Amino acid sequence: MEITLDKKSANQGLVRISLKEEDYQDKVTAKLKDYAKQANIKGFRPGKAPLGMIRNLYGTSVMVEEINSILGEKLNNYLKEQDFKILGDPIPDESKQQDIDWKTQKEFDFDYKIGFVENIEVPLDSKIKANNFKIKVDDAEVKETVENLLSQQGESSNPEVSEEGDNLYGDLAKADGTWSKTLTFPIDKLTKKLGSKFIGVSKDAVIEFPSKDVKKAQWDEAFGLTDEEKEHVDGDLTFTVKNINRTAKAELNQTFFDKIFGPDQVKNEEEFMTKVKETLQANYDKESKVYTEEELKKALVEKAKIELPEEFLKEWLLKANQGKVSAEDVEKEYPAYARQLTWSLISNHLATANDIKAEHEDVIEKTKAMVREQFAASGLGSQMEDSMDMFVDNYLKGEEGQNYMNMLTSVQNDKVLAMVMEKLKLKDKEITVEEFKKLLEE
């Protein structure tokens, strides 16, 4: 047996496994003898059929089976011995295998395409530029949040004519009639210039406006359109009013305080404002942490300059998901896949280089934190603590154990990023909520 590697490029290669008859014949003969002991063939007592007859009946299929077993084992062991990182799975040259004459050939060559990366280096030095973003919640943000809460908790009505602060329900459509969607949107989420067109209108009114008058973020924030739907909203648009929804503001009193934070959590307006600010700050702290980490990942990916075997990976993704995705799907999703794969390679490299390990206990604690957050959002946090172990166990066993592996990876990423942030001594950069929103739009 001979195994050779031809590196076609810096990240793609061809592994050839050459087999001679002596490499597989003993295993084939042993398997046929086992068949003979169990075979029940007409004209012979059970297990007494001649080996030659068994070979004629089953020889080719057994040979194919044993050769495939040998190939899988030898290829796997060979790739494990290499000092480069294999990506995806080897792709057999099917066209070459189709030319094999299994009945007459004694010697075989099998070719496998491979994709890999080697010599990953991620020096953690001052050349990596990244900030530790800190979002400062100011009084204006608190006031806006309280105003929204008062509106949400107030009594609703359906007036005949719209006013500032109302929500309009109706059909957003292209003026040429080629696309439409029924939705509700708040007038206040639009610019003052555009919003004025929707004030003082009644049911069945048709408002015309050009799509250029809608800011990019407002397609999400006001109209709630998906990326696919946004592709339709170009040129002239219309909105046909079907209903007007108005909510009178609630009163800033103890009943309101209890609705927002629970009974007797705050006892006056000053405590309420403080609690709102603390809650907002905690939420933005989480968001800024995520943003900081994503920006740091981008900086590390740029620094590492890992060249992926794009052609190989696209072919592998198509074959690995055969029937589930098209070549067009792979082409569209590849950039996101490549970014995630590159970060995974960097994370694993830094974890190994710095002896960082994700322990089972870390996985349990991170999962508990996730479950607590989910239940807290639904107002059931404190009631679920006694059943926490059951929820965690059920989640981690889900998706045939894939949830556990995903959480393990997440823990490793957390530890790697924490280590990187400490080594690079990221500079804190305080920004306002508005500045943060602009960063997200870029």
C-alpha positions as CSV (number, residue, x, y, z in Angstrom):
1,M,0.0,0.0,0.0
2,E,1.2,3.5,-0.8
3,I,-0.3,6.8,0.3
4,T,1.0,10.0,-1.4
5,L,0.0,13.7,-1.0
6,D,0.1,16.2,-3.9
7,K,-0.4,19.7,-2.6
8,K,-2.1,21.4,-5.5
9,S,-1.9,24.8,-3.8
10,A,-1.3,26.4,-0.4
11,N,-4.6,25.0,1.0
12,Q,-5.8,22.2,-1.3
13,G,-4.4,18.8,-2.2
14,L,-4.9,15.4,-3.6
15,V,-4.3,12.2,-1.5
16,R,-3.8,9.0,-3.5
17,I,-4.1,5.6,-1.9
18,S,-2.7,2.8,-4.1
19,L,-3.7,-0.8,-3.1
20,K,-2.2,-4.1,-4.3
21,E,-3.9,-7.4,-3.9
22,E,-1.9,-8.4,-0.9
23,D,-3.2,-5.3,0.9
24,Y,-6.8,-6.6,1.1
25,Q,-6.9,-10.3,0.0
26,D,-6.4,-11.8,3.5
27,K,-9.3,-9.8,4.9
28,V,-11.5,-10.7,1.9
29,T,-10.7,-14.4,2.3
30,A,-11.4,-14.3,6.1
31,K,-14.7,-12.7,5.5
32,L,-15.7,-15.2,2.8
33,K,-14.8,-18.1,5.1
34,D,-17.1,-16.6,7.7
35,Y,-19.8,-16.4,5.0
36,A,-19.2,-20.1,4.2
37,K,-19.7,-21.1,7.8
38,Q,-23.1,-19.5,7.8
39,A,-24.3,-19.9,4.3
40,N,-27.5,-21.9,3.6
41,I,-27.3,-22.8,-0.1
42,K,-29.6,-25.3,-1.8
43,G,-27.9,-28.7,-2.4
44,F,-25.5,-28.3,0.5
45,R,-25.8,-28.7,4.2
46,P,-25.7,-25.4,6.2
47,G,-22.2,-24.1,6.3
48,K,-20.8,-26.8,4.0
49,A,-20.9,-24.9,0.6
50,P,-17.4,-24.9,-1.1
51,L,-15.4,-21.7,-0.6
52,G,-15.1,-21.4,-4.4
53,M,-18.8,-21.2,-4.8
54,I,-19.0,-18.6,-1.9
55,R,-16.3,-16.6,-3.7
56,N,-18.2,-16.6,-7.0
57,L,-21.4,-15.5,-5.2
58,Y,-20.1,-12.9,-2.8
59,G,-16.4,-12.3,-3.7
60,T,-16.8,-9.0,-5.5
61,S,-19.2,-7.4,-3.0
62,V,-17.0,-8.5,-0.1
63,M,-13.9,-7.2,-1.8
64,V,-15.6,-3.8,-2.3
65,E,-16.7,-3.7,1.3
66,E,-13.3,-4.6,2.7
67,I,-11.4,-2.2,0.4
68,N,-13.7,0.7,1.5
69,S,-13.1,-0.2,5.1
70,I,-9.3,-0.2,4.6
71,L,-9.5,3.1,2.7
72,G,-11.5,4.8,5.4
73,E,-9.2,3.7,8.2
74,K,-5.9,4.4,6.3
75,L,-7.0,7.8,5.0
76,N,-8.2,8.9,8.5
77,N,-5.0,7.8,10.1
78,Y,-2.8,9.4,7.5
79,L,-4.6,12.7,7.8
80,K,-4.3,12.6,11.6
81,E,-0.5,12.4,11.2
82,Q,-0.2,15.6,9.2
83,D,0.8,18.9,10.7
84,F,-1.9,20.8,8.9
85,K,-5.6,21.2,9.8
86,I,-8.1,19.4,7.6
87,L,-11.3,21.3,6.7
88,G,-14.5,19.5,5.9
89,D,-14.2,15.9,4.8
90,P,-12.1,14.4,2.0
91,I,-14.0,14.3,-1.3
92,P,-13.4,11.0,-3.3
93,D,-12.8,11.3,-7.1
94,E,-16.0,9.6,-8.2
95,S,-15.3,9.8,-11.9
96,K,-12.1,7.7,-11.4
97,Q,-14.0,5.1,-9.3
98,Q,-16.6,4.7,-12.0
99,D,-13.9,3.4,-14.3
100,I,-12.9,0.5,-11.9
101,D,-13.6,-3.0,-13.1
102,W,-14.1,-4.7,-9.7
103,K,-14.3,-8.2,-11.2
104,T,-10.9,-8.2,-13.0
105,Q,-8.7,-5.5,-11.4
106,K,-6.3,-6.5,-8.7
107,E,-4.6,-3.2,-8.1
108,F,-6.4,0.1,-7.5
109,D,-5.7,3.9,-7.1
110,F,-8.1,6.0,-5.2
111,D,-7.9,9.8,-5.2
112,Y,-9.3,12.2,-2.5
113,K,-9.5,16.0,-2.7
114,I,-8.7,17.6,0.6
115,G,-8.8,21.2,1.9
116,F,-6.6,22.4,4.8
117,V,-4.9,25.3,6.5
118,E,-1.5,25.3,8.1
119,N,0.8,27.6,10.0
120,I,-1.9,29.5,11.8
121,E,-0.4,32.4,13.6
122,V,-2.2,35.0,15.7
123,P,0.3,37.2,17.5
124,L,-1.5,39.2,20.2
125,D,0.3,42.5,20.0
126,S,-0.4,46.2,19.9
127,K,-0.9,46.1,16.2
128,I,-4.4,44.7,16.8
129,K,-6.7,47.7,17.2
130,A,-9.9,47.2,19.0
131,N,-12.0,49.1,21.6
132,N,-13.9,48.0,24.7
133,F,-17.2,49.8,24.0
134,K,-19.2,51.1,27.0
135,I,-22.6,52.5,26.3
136,K,-23.7,55.3,28.6
137,V,-27.4,55.6,29.3
138,D,-28.4,59.2,29.7
139,D,-31.5,60.9,31.1
140,A,-32.9,61.3,27.6
141,E,-32.9,57.6,27.0
142,V,-34.5,56.9,30.4
143,K,-37.2,59.5,29.6
144,E,-37.9,58.0,26.2
145,T,-38.1,54.5,27.7
146,V,-40.6,55.7,30.4
147,E,-42.7,57.4,27.8
148,N,-42.8,54.2,25.7
149,L,-43.8,52.2,28.8
150,L,-46.6,54.7,29.7
151,S,-47.9,54.4,26.1
152,Q,-47.7,50.6,26.2
153,Q,-49.6,50.3,29.5
154,G,-52.3,52.9,28.6
155,E,-55.9,52.3,27.3
156,S,-56.3,51.7,23.5
157,S,-58.9,53.3,21.2
158,N,-59.5,53.5,17.4
159,P,-60.1,57.2,16.5
160,E,-61.4,58.4,13.2
161,V,-58.5,60.7,12.4
162,S,-54.8,60.1,13.1
163,E,-52.6,62.2,15.4
164,E,-48.9,62.2,16.3
165,G,-48.1,59.1,18.3
166,D,-50.7,56.9,16.7
167,N,-50.1,53.5,15.1
168,L,-51.5,52.9,11.6
169,Y,-52.7,49.5,10.4
170,G,-53.0,49.0,6.6
171,D,-51.4,47.9,3.4
172,L,-47.9,49.1,2.3
173,A,-47.6,48.6,-1.4
174,K,-45.6,49.5,-4.5
175,A,-47.4,52.1,-6.6
176,D,-47.4,49.8,-9.6
177,G,-49.2,47.1,-7.6
178,T,-46.5,44.5,-7.9
179,W,-46.0,44.0,-4.2
180,S,-47.9,44.7,-0.9
181,K,-47.8,43.8,2.7
182,T,-50.3,44.3,5.5
183,L,-48.7,45.8,8.7
184,T,-48.9,48.2,11.6
185,F,-46.4,50.9,12.1
186,P,-45.9,53.8,14.6
187,I,-45.9,57.2,13.0
188,D,-43.3,58.4,15.5
189,K,-40.8,56.0,14.2
190,L,-40.6,57.9,10.9
191,T,-38.8,61.2,10.2
192,K,-40.9,64.3,11.0
193,K,-41.1,65.2,7.3
194,L,-42.4,61.8,6.3
195,G,-44.5,61.3,9.5
196,S,-46.4,64.5,8.8
197,K,-48.0,62.8,5.7
198,F,-49.6,60.2,8.0
199,I,-51.1,62.7,10.5
200,G,-54.6,64.0,10.1
201,V,-55.7,61.1,7.9
202,S,-58.7,58.8,8.2
203,K,-59.6,55.2,7.4
204,D,-59.4,54.3,3.7
205,A,-57.0,57.2,3.1
206,V,-54.2,56.4,0.6
207,I,-50.8,58.1,1.3
208,E,-48.3,58.3,-1.5
209,F,-44.5,58.7,-0.8
210,P,-41.2,57.8,-2.4
211,S,-39.1,55.0,-0.8
212,K,-36.1,57.4,-0.6
213,D,-37.9,59.3,2.1
214,V,-37.6,56.3,4.4
215,K,-34.2,56.0,6.2
216,K,-32.5,52.6,6.0
217,A,-33.0,51.7,9.7
218,Q,-36.7,52.6,9.5
219,W,-37.6,49.6,7.3
220,D,-36.8,47.5,10.3
221,E,-37.7,49.8,13.2
222,A,-40.9,51.2,11.8
223,F,-42.2,48.8,9.2
224,G,-40.6,45.6,10.4
225,L,-39.6,44.3,6.9
226,T,-37.4,41.3,6.4
227,D,-34.3,41.5,4.2
228,E,-36.2,39.8,1.4
229,E,-39.1,42.3,1.6
230,K,-36.8,45.3,1.6
231,E,-35.8,44.3,-2.0
232,H,-39.3,45.2,-3.1
233,V,-39.6,48.7,-1.6
234,D,-38.0,50.9,-4.2
235,G,-39.5,53.7,-6.2
236,D,-43.0,55.1,-5.4
237,L,-45.0,53.5,-2.5
238,T,-48.5,53.8,-1.1
239,F,-50.0,53.1,2.3
240,T,-53.8,52.4,2.5
241,V,-55.1,53.1,6.0
242,K,-57.4,50.3,7.4
243,N,-57.4,51.3,11.0
244,I,-56.0,53.9,13.5
245,N,-54.7,52.6,16.8
246,R,-54.2,55.1,19.7
247,T,-53.1,54.3,23.2
248,A,-53.6,56.9,26.0
249,K,-50.7,57.1,28.4
250,A,-51.0,55.4,31.7
251,E,-50.5,57.3,34.9
252,L,-47.1,57.3,36.7
253,N,-48.4,55.8,39.9
254,Q,-47.9,52.7,42.1
255,T,-50.2,50.6,39.9
256,F,-47.9,51.4,37.0
257,F,-44.7,50.7,39.0
258,D,-46.0,47.3,40.0
259,K,-47.0,46.3,36.5
260,I,-43.5,47.1,35.2
261,F,-41.2,45.7,38.0
262,G,-43.5,43.6,40.2
263,P,-45.4,44.4,43.4
264,D,-43.6,46.8,45.8
265,Q,-40.2,46.7,43.9
266,V,-40.2,50.5,43.7
267,K,-42.3,52.8,45.9
268,N,-42.0,56.2,44.2
269,E,-41.1,58.0,41.0
270,E,-37.5,58.6,41.9
271,E,-37.0,54.9,42.7
272,F,-38.8,54.0,39.5
273,M,-36.5,56.2,37.3
274,T,-33.4,54.8,39.0
275,K,-34.6,51.2,38.4
276,V,-35.4,51.9,34.7
277,K,-31.9,53.4,34.3
278,E,-30.2,50.4,36.0
279,T,-32.2,48.0,33.8
280,L,-31.4,49.9,30.6
281,Q,-27.7,50.0,31.6
282,A,-27.6,46.3,32.3
283,N,-29.2,45.5,28.9
284,Y,-26.8,47.8,27.0
285,D,-23.9,46.4,28.9
286,K,-24.8,43.0,27.4
287,E,-25.2,44.5,23.9
288,S,-21.9,46.4,24.1
289,K,-20.1,43.3,25.3
290,V,-21.4,41.4,22.3
291,Y,-20.5,44.2,19.9
292,T,-17.0,44.5,21.4
293,E,-16.4,40.8,21.0
294,E,-17.6,40.8,17.4
295,E,-15.3,43.7,16.6
296,L,-12.5,42.0,18.3
297,K,-13.1,38.8,16.3
298,K,-13.0,40.8,13.1
299,A,-9.7,42.3,14.1
300,L,-8.2,38.9,14.9
301,V,-9.5,37.4,11.7
302,E,-7.9,40.3,9.8
303,K,-4.6,39.8,11.7
304,A,-4.4,36.1,11.1
305,K,-4.9,36.3,7.4
306,I,-6.0,32.7,7.1
307,E,-6.6,31.7,3.5
308,L,-9.3,29.1,3.2
309,P,-9.7,26.6,0.3
310,E,-12.8,28.3,-1.1
311,E,-13.2,26.1,-4.1
312,F,-12.9,22.9,-2.1
313,L,-15.2,24.1,0.7
314,K,-18.0,25.1,-1.7
315,E,-17.8,21.6,-3.3
316,W,-17.8,19.9,0.1
317,L,-20.7,22.0,1.4
318,L,-22.8,21.1,-1.7
319,K,-22.0,17.4,-1.3
320,A,-22.4,17.3,2.5
321,N,-25.9,18.8,2.2
322,Q,-26.9,17.0,-1.0
323,G,-30.5,17.6,-1.8
324,K,-30.9,20.2,0.9
325,V,-29.1,23.1,-0.7
326,S,-28.3,24.3,-4.2
327,A,-25.1,25.7,-5.7
328,E,-26.7,29.1,-5.5
329,D,-27.5,28.6,-1.8
330,V,-23.9,27.7,-1.1
331,E,-22.6,30.7,-3.1
332,K,-24.9,33.0,-1.1
333,E,-24.1,31.6,2.4
334,Y,-20.4,31.0,1.9
335,P,-19.1,34.4,3.1
336,A,-20.9,33.9,6.5
337,Y,-19.7,30.3,6.7
338,A,-16.1,31.3,5.9
339,R,-16.1,34.0,8.6
340,Q,-17.4,31.6,11.2
341,L,-14.9,28.9,10.2
342,T,-12.0,31.3,10.3
343,W,-13.0,32.5,13.8
344,S,-13.3,28.8,14.9
345,L,-9.8,28.1,13.6
346,I,-8.4,31.1,15.5
347,S,-10.3,30.3,18.7
348,N,-9.0,26.7,18.7
349,H,-5.5,27.8,17.9
350,L,-5.5,30.4,20.8
351,A,-7.1,27.9,23.2
352,T,-4.4,25.3,22.5
353,A,-1.5,27.8,22.6
354,N,-2.7,29.2,25.9
355,D,-4.0,25.9,27.5
356,I,-7.6,27.1,27.6
357,K,-10.1,24.4,28.2
358,A,-13.9,24.5,28.4
359,E,-14.8,22.3,31.3
360,H,-18.1,20.5,31.9
361,E,-18.9,22.7,34.9
362,D,-18.5,25.8,32.7
363,V,-21.1,24.4,30.3
364,I,-23.5,23.7,33.1
365,E,-23.2,27.2,34.6
366,K,-23.5,29.0,31.2
367,T,-26.6,26.9,30.3
368,K,-28.1,27.8,33.7
369,A,-27.5,31.5,33.0
370,M,-29.2,31.1,29.6
371,V,-32.2,29.4,31.1
372,R,-32.5,32.0,33.9
373,E,-32.5,34.8,31.3
374,Q,-35.1,33.1,29.2
375,F,-37.5,32.5,32.1
376,A,-36.8,36.0,33.6
377,A,-38.0,37.5,30.3
378,S,-41.3,35.7,30.7
379,G,-41.6,36.6,34.4
380,L,-41.2,33.1,35.6
381,G,-37.5,33.2,36.7
382,S,-37.9,32.7,40.5
383,Q,-40.5,29.9,40.0
384,M,-38.2,27.8,37.9
385,E,-35.1,27.6,40.1
386,D,-36.2,24.4,41.8
387,S,-36.4,22.7,38.4
388,M,-33.3,24.2,37.0
389,D,-31.3,21.0,36.8
390,M,-34.0,19.3,34.8
391,F,-34.2,22.2,32.3
392,V,-30.5,22.3,31.8
393,D,-30.2,18.5,31.4
394,N,-33.0,18.4,28.8
395,Y,-31.5,21.3,26.8
396,L,-28.0,19.9,26.7
397,K,-29.3,16.5,25.6
398,G,-31.3,18.1,22.8
399,E,-30.5,17.8,19.1
400,E,-28.8,14.5,19.8
401,G,-26.2,16.2,22.0
402,Q,-25.4,19.0,19.5
403,N,-26.6,21.5,22.0
404,Y,-23.9,20.4,24.5
405,M,-21.2,20.7,21.8
406,N,-22.5,24.2,20.8
407,M,-22.4,25.3,24.4
408,L,-18.9,23.8,24.9
409,T,-17.7,25.8,21.9
410,S,-19.4,28.9,23.3
411,V,-17.6,28.5,26.6
412,Q,-14.3,28.2,24.9
413,N,-14.9,31.3,22.8
414,D,-15.8,33.2,26.0
415,K,-12.6,32.2,27.6
416,V,-10.5,32.9,24.5
417,L,-12.0,36.4,24.1
418,A,-11.5,37.1,27.8
419,M,-7.8,36.1,27.5
420,V,-7.3,38.2,24.4
421,M,-9.0,41.3,26.0
422,E,-6.7,41.0,29.0
423,K,-3.5,40.6,26.9
424,L,-4.3,43.4,24.5
425,K,-5.6,45.7,27.3
426,L,-8.4,47.1,25.2
427,K,-9.1,50.8,25.7
428,D,-12.5,51.6,27.1
429,K,-14.5,53.8,24.7
430,E,-17.7,55.4,26.1
431,I,-20.4,56.0,23.6
432,T,-24.0,57.2,23.7
433,V,-27.0,55.0,22.8
434,E,-27.4,57.0,19.6
435,E,-23.8,56.5,18.7
436,F,-24.2,52.8,19.3
437,K,-27.2,52.5,17.1
438,K,-25.2,54.2,14.3
439,L,-22.4,51.7,14.7
440,L,-24.9,48.9,14.3
441,E,-26.2,50.4,11.0
442,E,-22.7,50.6,9.5
